[in-house]
Amino acid sequence: MTKALFLDRDGVVNVEKNYLHKIEDFELMDGIVEVCRAYVEKGYLILIVTNQSGISRGYYSEEDFALLSQWMMDHFKGLGIIIEKIYHCPHHESIDGACGCRKPEPGMFLRAQRDYDIDMASSVMIGDNERDIEAALRAGVGMNILLSNHMNVSKADKIVHSLRELL
């Protein structure tokens, strides 16, 4: 079975900017490239799981999201890192009703598990919000890391203030 490094996108892979959907606004988080390289060297697949309610809210389209996602995957590939896949939830409960893919629900993780035969207990999640950690726990992810400068209590196994703490 395969082990995976699951990453939230906004606030973990890229600097949080409300409803990011333009390439020119994309800015990598400090340390993310090195963290990805370290996990790739240990045999992990890199997968992104991201809530994207801006689609449902009409702030940007599925096509806008797909263009930015492809650019991001190409950018990482140019840095020698393969992002295997980006899973996203375009829904928002106040617009679309409940769904199984919007974190804290585990749907994106479970889909990735099926797609790549992932050993969830050997996998890792890095998120910047408690709903990321909750979704990963519900999916059985073995190690959960919260990246936060303001939270001191979490269901995560570890809280870090910088991605560089993981190197």
HUGIKA-V621543 format. One record per backbone hydrogen bond with DSSP energy under -1.0 kcal/mol. NH is the residue of the N-H (numbers start at 1). CO is the residue of the C=O. E is the energy in kcal/mol with one decimal. If there is no record, write none. Layout:
nh-><NH	NH>
co-><CO	CO>
e-><E	E>
//
This chain:
nh-><2	5	6	7	8	11	12	13	14	15	20	25	26	29	32	35	36	37	38	39	40	41	43	44	45	47	48	49	50	52	55	56	57	58	59	60	65	66	67	68	69	70	71	72	73	74	75	76	77	78	80	81	84	87	89	95	96	97	105	107	110	111	112	113	114	115	116	117	118	119	120	123	124	125	126	127	132	133	134	135	136	137	138	139	140	141	142	143	145	146	147	148	157	158	160	165	166	167>
co-><117	45	124	47	126	14	9	9	9	27	17	22	23	13	29	31	32	33	34	35	36	37	40	39	3	5	85	7	87	89	52	90	53	55	54	54	61	62	63	64	65	66	67	68	69	70	71	72	73	74	77	76	46	48	50	92	92	93	102	100	106	107	108	109	110	111	112	113	113	2	118	120	4	143	6	145	129	129	130	131	132	133	134	135	137	136	120	123	125	158	127	160	144	144	146	162	163	164>
e-><-2.2	-3.5	-3.6	-2.4	-2.2	-3.3	-1.9	-2.0	-1.9	-3.3	-1.4	-1.6	-1.7	-2.4	-1.7	-2.4	-2.6	-2.5	-2.3	-2.1	-2.7	-2.4	-1.9	-2.4	-2.2	-2.5	-2.3	-2.5	-2.3	-3.5	-1.8	-1.2	-2.5	-1.2	-2.3	-1.2	-2.3	-2.7	-2.6	-2.2	-2.6	-2.6	-2.3	-2.6	-2.5	-2.5	-2.7	-2.5	-2.3	-2.2	-1.9	-2.6	-2.1	-3.4	-2.0	-1.8	-3.5	-1.1	-2.7	-2.0	-2.4	-2.3	-2.0	-2.5	-2.0	-2.7	-2.4	-1.1	-1.2	-3.9	-1.1	-1.5	-2.6	-2.4	-2.3	-2.5	-1.1	-1.3	-2.7	-2.0	-2.1	-2.7	-2.4	-1.4	-1.2	-2.6	-2.2	-1.7	-3.2	-2.8	-3.2	-2.7	-1.9	-1.5	-2.9	-1.4	-2.0	-1.4>
//
